[in-house]
Amino acid sequence: MPPYEQDMPTQDGRVAANKWTGGPWQSQHDFDREGEYTIIGNVDGEYIDGYQHNTYTTVAEVYDNGNPGEDRANARLIAAAPDLYEALTAATAMLADYVHSCGGIYDERDQEVLAAARVALAKAGAA
């Protein structure tokens, strides 16, 4: 399977191949362009003649909007996307199991949280 196809379980336990760049993703400050960041994934470092050479895939770029703290925060959030997706997928499955063990939706808040998590996963392209 190509590295950009990551198998993620869906809410019903099926596995869907998502077609995003393999993680983990990293945020790299672009020193040639102040305040701009490049998000990279599929980092593969190897040593050639004693020097490390990295190959990677550019996932996104964050451009300088005049607010360096916000630029950095945006880049970090984008770089965390694969990890956040994986964690939300696992948390959704756990909450669904908990709700099921209680004989259905335990209370309105559980239902709201589970629905919001599923909407977020669908927005990210979960099957």
N, C-alpha and C positions, 0 to 999 in steps of 0.2 A: 504494500500500500504506500502511495506517495506520502511524504512527511506532512503535507498540508491537509490530509484527510484524517481527522481525529475522530475516533469513535466515542460518542457521548451517549449515555443512556437517556431515553426519554421518560416522561412521567409514567408510562405503562411498562417500562422495563425493556422496550425495544432499543436497539442500537442504531443510531443515525450517523452517517458519515457527514461531518461538517467540513466545508471546503475552505477553511481559513488557514493561514500560515501557521505552521506548527510552533508551539511555545517551548520554553517560556519566551515571552517578548521582553525586550529591554528598551529603555529610553536612553538615547545617546545625545548629549549636548553637542550641537553643531558649532564648533569653535570658529568656523569660517563665517558664520552668520549669527551674530549676537542675538540671544533670546530665542533661537529656533532649536527644535529638537527633532530627531529622527527616531521613530519606533522601529525596531528590527526584530526579526524572528529567524528561526532555523539557523541559529549561529553554529558554525562548525569550524572550530579552531584546529589548525594543524601546524606542526613545526617543519619548516623547510630551511635547510642550511642554518639551523640553530635559531631562527626567528619565527615568531608566531604569525601566521597568516590566517585571517578569519574570512570565511564566506558567510553571507547572510542574505536575507530577503528584507527589503524595505517594506514595512507594513503601512506606515503613515508618517506624515510630517506635521509638526505643530509650528506655525509661524508666529513671529513676534507680534503681539497685539498691544505692546506698550506696557504690559503688566507682567514683569518677569516671574512673580510668584504664581500668578494664574497660568502662565505658559508652562511652568514646571509642573504644576498640579495637573493640568490637562494631559501632559505627556505621561506622567506617572499613572493616571487613571486609564489611559488607552493601553499602556504597557501591561497593566494588571488585568486586562479584559479576559484572556484565556483562563487565568487562575480564578477570577471572580465567577466566570461561567461554570467552571468545574465545581466550585464550592456551592454555588446556588443550585446546581443540578443535584448534588448530594443532599443538601439541606431540604430541597423540595421532596425528594424521595423519602427522607426520614420523617418529615412532617406528614406526608401522605400515609406512611406506615402507621404513625402515631394516631392519626385521625381514624384510619381503618380499624386499629385495635380498640378504639373507643366506640366502635359501632357506627361510624359515620362522622359527620362534621361535629366536633365536640362543642365548639361555640362559634359565634359569628366572627370573632377575631381570627381564629384558626382558618376559617373559610376565606376571609379577606387576604390574609398573608399568603396562603397557598395559591389563590387566584392571582395575586400580584406577582408572585414568583413565576408562575406559568406564563403570564403575559410578558414579563421581562425575558424569559428564555425564548419565547416565540419571536420577540423583537430581534433577538440575536440570531434567529434562524433555526432554532431547534425544531425538529420534526414533530 
